[in-house]
């Protein structure tokens, strides 16, 4: 009975950890998928926006705490930092770099965005150094809650249980609503499906592209900001995140918003169970899931095969 109880607690912890981890990864992956759907560019520098969002949130939060700000202010600071990073860096990157790469070869696009990623990585070291940056005020302020699981009770942080999944679900609902039921969303879909036809109908494709990339950049920064209270920010955090986000995007299918949520949940739970059952396979499991899906559905779980214009 003791063995059953102990393993039940491990399963519960794996489920809760997987849910919170999937929520953080989804924020980055959905922004990456949104940008690819409109620009048709796999932006490697997306991971740097995640890291900068985390660093910016931590820096603003620590500065506010040094001035005596109340702990609850840390939550709106996370959102404000993400909006700030997206608004400042999104239009600049799209206007000066990605717009010029839009009709180039995919290999060249990857090389250019990878070069931008390396520049932003060095910029992070220049601004924040190489020492870990920690901002856990929101995590401590919300405390822990007891989650009933069968006959056991599992203590878990309220931040990871409510805030991360809550923001992820709200983001998914807002994006789905905007894309399906608003004029702006319909213009985004039109540019995604056929840019030339959208221009012929009078849609300003350039503005739609800039708006979409800015939103995608803000979502990546929001993912980093939300993760900041749960991890130590160190150089390289953006690299690991973008690789995992590519796995989510490939598993879901390029350009799939709702599919990114399902793929993030699948990969997050798989990684979490690996941590508790076989830690040596933690790094392998997300990509094993991706490979298994692509072997049977090369277009991803929710992707559809497309014809190419030649």
C-alpha angles and dihedrals in degrees: 000000000000090000090051092049093048093050091045090057090049091052091049093049091048091052094048094044091046092051094051093043092049090051092055093046092047092059091060097038095050091053090049091048092047092052093047091050092060105026098031087221124126098218110210089183088067087092091058090055087055091053094044090050090054094046092046092050092048093047095048091044094050091047091051090048091052088057091053099259115167116259094244089065088072091078098059088041089062091055094043092051091052093049090047094052093046094047094047103040103027100068093039095053094043096046100042102034121009096045089059091050097048098100097033129104115288091238091056090048091054092048093050095047090045089053089051089049091055092048092050091047090056090045089056091053090048094052103033103020125220100288118105115266116211129188110169101151095115091048093052094041094056092044124189135311131205111244115199112226114176107304092340135078120221120201110220135168113265090219093061093039100048113011102047098044091037094055091044092052092046090050092050092048094047094048092047092049095046094047094048107033110027132075092235091052092050090052089051090051091047092053089046094053099041122353095188094052091046090054090049089056090055099260114147097232093184093059092045090052093050092047092049094048092047091052090047091050091049091050091052090048090047090054090054093044092051091048093049096084092051102045141038110252110230135159110284097033090115093053095056091045097051092049091052090045090054088054090053093047093048092047093049097040127258113287095013114134101180090037090058089061093052093045092048090051092048094049094040093053092044092053093045094052089047090055091056100036106030112004093182089068096049094106094042102049099072092052093042087057090050093049092047091053095045093049090064100027111027090183092056132253095298102018124110127217111257132203116235125225112233 
